[in-house]
Amino acid sequence: MHTVPDHDAHKPAEIAALIEEAGVGKARLPAGQMLVLAMLAGAFIGFGAAAFSMVMAGTDPTFGPARLLGGVVFALGLILVVVGGAELFTGNALMVMATVDGKITVPQLLRNWVIVYAGNLIGAVSLAVAFSLAGLLNGGMGGTAVSIAEAKAALPVTEAFMRGALCNALVCLALWLSFAARTVAGKILAILWPISGFVLLGLEHSVANMYFFPQGWAAGADLNPSAVLVQMIAVTAGNILGGAGGVALAYRYAFLGKRDG
């Protein structure tokens, strides 16, 4: 019997089938389990965002090499999600593949998105509170936290939306590549560069912002709650478009669409 070596990557058509199968499993999770896994993912992404904040402390936020290093440490979040196992709203945009093929229903998809989004928010905000109580926002990291949050809140709606779309295209591509890998090391390398790239480019991730805004508030940022809400809605909508439309539907058509004849 022929066996596939562990170092050989899954082919793109195999990745599409694996992601569709994973989407079915995600949709069937009990609500309680789904919420806990989503809270973990919110905290995991928050750890990456906190590490980014510390790396950027005292640097020019527009300096490319510093942002690249910030992106490398921010990738910690998605590595924890993928390798450790958790439910991330932005990555679950890929569940649209299973929805289009009738393997899960639209209500099942929306149930997952709502529960996971709420859980991500709880996890991210809780971590921001923990960092504040730990006193880690009193020094240089706190100043960086303020500038990050205020800059995000000041983004025009169109820019926030488009940065959200571009961001989640890269996040979902990172997940797509991680499904290609058969080893933990391979998954980490697959995640590292797309995530580093989106941070380097200044794109917007809704779950990361669930941490960045509370972190900024805790550090003393002057944030208008209405501006934060508008930014979160715009980035979330952009994330859905970039992940579901830009990646999931495109790859579904390319590799699973042949079943339509």
BELMO-V403547 format. One record per residue. N is the residue number from 0. RES is the residue in one letter. PHI is phi in whole degrees, -180 to 180 (* if undefined). Layout:
n=N res=RES phi=PHI
n=N res=RES phi=PHI
//
This chain:
n=0 res=M phi=*
n=1 res=H phi=-80
n=2 res=T phi=-114
n=3 res=V phi=-87
n=4 res=P phi=-58
n=5 res=D phi=-62
n=6 res=H phi=-86
n=7 res=D phi=-78
n=8 res=A phi=-80
n=9 res=H phi=-66
n=10 res=K phi=-76
n=11 res=P phi=-52
n=12 res=A phi=-65
n=13 res=E phi=-69
n=14 res=I phi=-61
n=15 res=A phi=-58
n=16 res=A phi=-67
n=17 res=L phi=-66
n=18 res=I phi=-68
n=19 res=E phi=-64
n=20 res=E phi=-64
n=21 res=A phi=-63
n=22 res=G phi=-62
n=23 res=V phi=-64
n=24 res=G phi=-63
n=25 res=K phi=-64
n=26 res=A phi=-65
n=27 res=R phi=-91
n=28 res=L phi=-63
n=29 res=P phi=-60
n=30 res=A phi=-58
n=31 res=G phi=-63
n=32 res=Q phi=-64
n=33 res=M phi=-61
n=34 res=L phi=-65
n=35 res=V phi=-63
n=36 res=L phi=-64
n=37 res=A phi=-71
n=38 res=M phi=-62
n=39 res=L phi=-61
n=40 res=A phi=-63
n=41 res=G phi=-60
n=42 res=A phi=-68
n=43 res=F phi=-62
n=44 res=I phi=-64
n=45 res=G phi=-62
n=46 res=F phi=-60
n=47 res=G phi=-64
n=48 res=A phi=-67
n=49 res=A phi=-66
n=50 res=A phi=-63
n=51 res=F phi=-61
n=52 res=S phi=-60
n=53 res=M phi=-69
n=54 res=V phi=-62
n=55 res=M phi=-83
n=56 res=A phi=-60
n=57 res=G phi=79
n=58 res=T phi=-114
n=59 res=D phi=-77
n=60 res=P phi=-64
n=61 res=T phi=-96
n=62 res=F phi=-78
n=63 res=G phi=-54
n=64 res=P phi=-59
n=65 res=A phi=-66
n=66 res=R phi=-66
n=67 res=L phi=-63
n=68 res=L phi=-62
n=69 res=G phi=-60
n=70 res=G phi=-66
n=71 res=V phi=-63
n=72 res=V phi=-75
n=73 res=F phi=-64
n=74 res=A phi=-59
n=75 res=L phi=-49
n=76 res=G phi=-59
n=77 res=L phi=-73
n=78 res=I phi=-60
n=79 res=L phi=-63
n=80 res=V phi=-63
n=81 res=V phi=-75
n=82 res=V phi=-78
n=83 res=G phi=-78
n=84 res=G phi=93
n=85 res=A phi=-164
n=86 res=E phi=-110
n=87 res=L phi=-113
n=88 res=F phi=-56
n=89 res=T phi=-64
n=90 res=G phi=-68
n=91 res=N phi=-74
n=92 res=A phi=-60
n=93 res=L phi=-68
n=94 res=M phi=-65
n=95 res=V phi=-58
n=96 res=M phi=-59
n=97 res=A phi=-68
n=98 res=T phi=-68
n=99 res=V phi=-61
n=100 res=D phi=-86
n=101 res=G phi=76
n=102 res=K phi=-83
n=103 res=I phi=-135
n=104 res=T phi=-90
n=105 res=V phi=-61
n=106 res=P phi=-59
n=107 res=Q phi=-65
n=108 res=L phi=-63
n=109 res=L phi=-67
n=110 res=R phi=-59
n=111 res=N phi=-62
n=112 res=W phi=-61
n=113 res=V phi=-67
n=114 res=I phi=-65
n=115 res=V phi=-69
n=116 res=Y phi=-61
n=117 res=A phi=-63
n=118 res=G phi=-65
n=119 res=N phi=-58
n=120 res=L phi=-63
n=121 res=I phi=-61
n=122 res=G phi=-64
n=123 res=A phi=-68
n=124 res=V phi=-65
n=125 res=S phi=-61
n=126 res=L phi=-68
n=127 res=A phi=-61
n=128 res=V phi=-63
n=129 res=A phi=-63
n=130 res=F phi=-65
n=131 res=S phi=-65
n=132 res=L phi=-66
n=133 res=A phi=-78
n=134 res=G phi=80
n=135 res=L phi=-79
n=136 res=L phi=-101
n=137 res=N phi=-87
n=138 res=G phi=-107
n=139 res=G phi=-62
n=140 res=M phi=-64
n=141 res=G phi=-65
n=142 res=G phi=-62
n=143 res=T phi=-66
n=144 res=A phi=-59
n=145 res=V phi=-64
n=146 res=S phi=-66
n=147 res=I phi=-63
n=148 res=A phi=-65
n=149 res=E phi=-68
n=150 res=A phi=-66
n=151 res=K phi=-66
n=152 res=A phi=-66
n=153 res=A phi=-88
n=154 res=L phi=-65
n=155 res=P phi=-61
n=156 res=V phi=-58
n=157 res=T phi=-62
n=158 res=E phi=-65
n=159 res=A phi=-61
n=160 res=F phi=-62
n=161 res=M phi=-68
n=162 res=R phi=-66
n=163 res=G phi=-67
n=164 res=A phi=-65
n=165 res=L phi=-65
n=166 res=C phi=-60
n=167 res=N phi=-75
n=168 res=A phi=-61
n=169 res=L phi=-71
n=170 res=V phi=-62
n=171 res=C phi=-70
n=172 res=L phi=-68
n=173 res=A phi=-61
n=174 res=L phi=-66
n=175 res=W phi=-58
n=176 res=L phi=-66
n=177 res=S phi=-66
n=178 res=F phi=-70
n=179 res=A phi=-70
n=180 res=A phi=-79
n=181 res=R phi=-105
n=182 res=T phi=-123
n=183 res=V phi=-63
n=184 res=A phi=-61
n=185 res=G phi=-64
n=186 res=K phi=-65
n=187 res=I phi=-63
n=188 res=L phi=-65
n=189 res=A phi=-66
n=190 res=I phi=-77
n=191 res=L phi=-56
n=192 res=W phi=-79
n=193 res=P phi=-62
n=194 res=I phi=-72
n=195 res=S phi=-59
n=196 res=G phi=-64
n=197 res=F phi=-69
n=198 res=V phi=-69
n=199 res=L phi=-56
n=200 res=L phi=-83
n=201 res=G phi=77
n=202 res=L phi=-86
n=203 res=E phi=-119
n=204 res=H phi=-118
n=205 res=S phi=-61
n=206 res=V phi=-72
n=207 res=A phi=-60
n=208 res=N phi=-69
n=209 res=M phi=-63
n=210 res=Y phi=-92
n=211 res=F phi=-60
n=212 res=F phi=-68
n=213 res=P phi=-61
n=214 res=Q phi=-61
n=215 res=G phi=-64
n=216 res=W phi=-58
n=217 res=A phi=-64
n=218 res=A phi=-89
n=219 res=G phi=102
n=220 res=A phi=-67
n=221 res=D phi=-93
n=222 res=L phi=-117
n=223 res=N phi=-83
n=224 res=P phi=-55
n=225 res=S phi=-65
n=226 res=A phi=-65
n=227 res=V phi=-65
n=228 res=L phi=-62
n=229 res=V phi=-62
n=230 res=Q phi=-63
n=231 res=M phi=-64
n=232 res=I phi=-65
n=233 res=A phi=-64
n=234 res=V phi=-69
n=235 res=T phi=-61
n=236 res=A phi=-62
n=237 res=G phi=-64
n=238 res=N phi=-59
n=239 res=I phi=-63
n=240 res=L phi=-62
n=241 res=G phi=-66
n=242 res=G phi=-81
n=243 res=A phi=-75
n=244 res=G phi=-85
n=245 res=G phi=-73
n=246 res=V phi=-117
n=247 res=A phi=-60
n=248 res=L phi=-70
n=249 res=A phi=-63
n=250 res=Y phi=-72
n=251 res=R phi=-62
n=252 res=Y phi=-64
n=253 res=A phi=-69
n=254 res=F phi=-117
n=255 res=L phi=-117
n=256 res=G phi=-67
n=257 res=K phi=-60
n=258 res=R phi=-71
n=259 res=D phi=-79
n=260 res=G phi=87
//
